[in-house]
Amino acid sequence: MSKTTGFMEYARLERPVISPDIRMNSYLEFHEKLSPRQRKEQGGRCMNCGVPFCQSEYGCPLHNLIPEWNDEIFAENMPHALSRLLKTNNFPEFTGRVCPALCENACVCGMNGEPVTVRDNELSIIEYAWASGLMDPKPPVFRSGKRVAVVGSGPAGLAVADQLNRRGHTVTVFERDDRPGGLLMYGIPNMKLDKEIILRRTKKMAAEGIEFICGKEIGREISAEQLKEQYDAVILCCGARNPRPLGMEYSEQSGVHFALDYLTDSTKAFLNGGTCEISAAGRNVVIVGNGDTATDCVATALRQGATSVTQLVRKAKPENAARVWPYRSAAEKVEYGQEEAIARFGADPRLYKTTVQALITDQDGALRAVRVKTGEQESELPAELLLLATGFAGAEAETAEAFGLRLDERGRLGGEDYHTDDPMVFVCGDMRIGASLVVRAIAEGRSCARAVDAFLEGYTNL
């Protein structure tokens, strides 16, 4: 521990952000950097506490060696900090941007003050490494002769592919979309996770020997039987993309869309330089949900030029209760999307204790308003676009059925050991555990890689 009293001498300092008024006009990332001296001080705030809960299961599913690389940041030994970071995390550039930082909730320094800026410190290490030439491709020296097919290129699929490639197995990743990345690519807007960051990583993985085949859906363009004939093991990492419905008839209503479809369409239009098929421009937008996806929809609708944005939250507004470590404060939190909506419209877009009661359409079936219930009162909200960010109900069944496998009642596949009923087919990520966090998906991929390696070699040293 380089600075024994650092947590008392240095105040928590997060990365500065571009003003909402400015950043709403762009899809570029809006966080800026701290100076090297400021980042060193943030690393020095780590307490070297007796029990570092930040790297426990509660704090970090990857069990990142957080105190170690914080110490190296303060010591200005960034290459060594990188070595400790990459020991447990394959993709810190992803988690450093989109992880909700469970580690900071668990930080002992946060018991009586502000926690260490763990996520920002993590991101600073990996971005230093990319900028300094420390992330050059390192293909394995020897190959095992075993071939592995990974179906899906989200964080779980990328992690399991990366681990098995390091072990020397020949890995091919199949992705049904036109670009690898899964929900990292199309489920998270560019201003939150720049797609060049994903491309940078997958280019490195390809240079290390991993083959990416995009635009091919297993079970349609390529059969399950073909994969099983050509590969020694198959890993299903197809996510939990099956959306949870609203609970009323709306399939034929023009202007009603699931949030993931909306975000995917927006990102594809941004990357391809085209126009959006689902656009909020000039429309009154109503968003149902209160998670990260709903916030992303708020921010995207604002950038597309929505006339108004209203976010419906089923639960009551949180009370401003004091934080009881290690649990999150119950106080209302203003995320980046709501902050931008306040800047544009002058008010928080969220309506609490509010649910949709009915959809109101014109004579052509196009949505024009929604009837909502707030508490005991009903009212109408103008709406030409209704976005459903109501969560996910498990994996889509088609890929599993192509392999003769069945999802359970919660839309999940497989058991605790990453095996399925087919001995050569494995499963990991959201498809196995249900919709979760990017950091958990990476942890799933790493654990599944150990199971697959043991299956192929009879033992594993991963």
Secondary structure, DSSP 8 states (H G I E B T S, - for coil): ---TTHHHHS------B--HHHHTT--S--B----HHHHHHHHHT----SS-GGGSTTT-TT---HHHHHHHHHTT-HHHHHHHHHTT-S-HHHHHHH---HHHHH-GGGGSS----HHHHHHHHHHHHHHTTTT-----SS--S-EEEEE--SHHHHHHHHHHHHTT-EEEEEESSSSS-THHHHTS-TTTS-HHHHHHHHHHHHHTT-EEEES--BTTTB-HHHHHHH-SEEEE------B---SS--TT-BTEEEHHHHHHHHHHHHHHT---SS--TTSEEEEE--SHHHHHHHHHHHHHT-SEEEEE-SS---------TTS---S----HHHHHHHHHHSS--EESSEEEEEEEE-TTSBEEEEEEEETTEEEEEE-SEEEE---B-S--HHHHHHTT----TTS----TTSB-SSTTEEE-THHHH-S--HHHHHHHHHHHHHHHHHHHHSS---
